[in-house]
Amino acid sequence: MADNYLEKKYESYLERKEAEKRAKCRIWRKRLDEYRKRIESEQDSRKENTENNR
């Protein structure tokens, strides 16, 4: 009986651990995408400024 209890606890721990890992990865991916968009928009605005100055 104790073995089943411990196995269930351990399985739930592994599931929580995996869910936290996926959530952390999603957050990181979202931040990376936002950063890329910001960099691209800054580069676009610099190109426009350079073209306007010519």
N, C-alpha and C positions, 0 to 999 in steps of 0.2 A: 504494500500500500504506500509506503513511504517512497519507494522507487518511482511509482507513477506520479506522485505529487512533485518530486524533484524533477522528473523528466518534463512535466508540463511547465513548471516554473522556468526551467532552462530553455525550453522551446519558446516560451513567451518572451524571455529575455532576448533571445536571438532575433525574434521577429521585431521587437522594439528597436534593437540595435540596427537592424537592416533598414527599418523605416526612417530612423534618424539619419542614417547615411544617405538615403535617397533624398530626404528633405534638404539636407545640407548641400548635396550636389545640385539640386534644383535651384536653390538660392544662389549658389555660386554661378551657375549658368546664367541666371537672370541678371546678376550684376555684371557679368562679362558681356552679355548682349547690350546692356545699357551703356557700358563703357565704350563698346565698339561704335554704337550709334552716335555717341557724343563726339568721339574722335572723328568719325566720318563727317559729321556736320561742321566741325571746326575746320577740317580740311577743305570742305566745299566752300565755306565762307572765305577762307584765305585765297582760294582760287579766284573767286568772284572779285575780291578786293584787288588782287594782282591784275586781273583783266581790266578792271575799271580804271586803274592807275595808268595803264598804257595809253 
